């Protein structure tokens, strides 16, 4: 009886901790969920890289007891009036549900969203749906953001 209690206790503590800390499991539920939605996923140092033929790529990782989604875009680090740069991003941030964008000191744009807790199918589905809507908002703001971002098509 005591042995079963120990097994049950450890599986209830160790397994969620391993998932929360990013331990690779043969059937990672986050990766499986994203693949079901049509993303190509692979493990990278930062977590899970998710790519889709018609959506922006992002990385999923564990952070502060939750699930963190991140994407980034190389920016132009040009001196000058930064108020327009921040004004455009503030407008975008106001339209997004779960994600927030920020400029780095180097001028790059990063967008991230954090969901507290471990993977839960229904909560994660709602979270990903909101994230995808936020990335649509970001794409719609592309013309306003483009003066501050490097053109990826002209890069070697």
Buried (B, 14 or more C-beta within 10 A) or exposed (E): EEEEEEEEEEEEEEEEEEBBEBEEEEEBBBBBBBBEBEBEBEEEEEBBBBEBEEBBEBBBBBBEEBBBBBBBBBBBEEEEEEEEBBEBBEEBBEEBEBBBBEBEEEBBBBBBBBBEEBBEEEBBEEBBEBBBBBBBBBEEBEEBBEEBBBEEEEEE
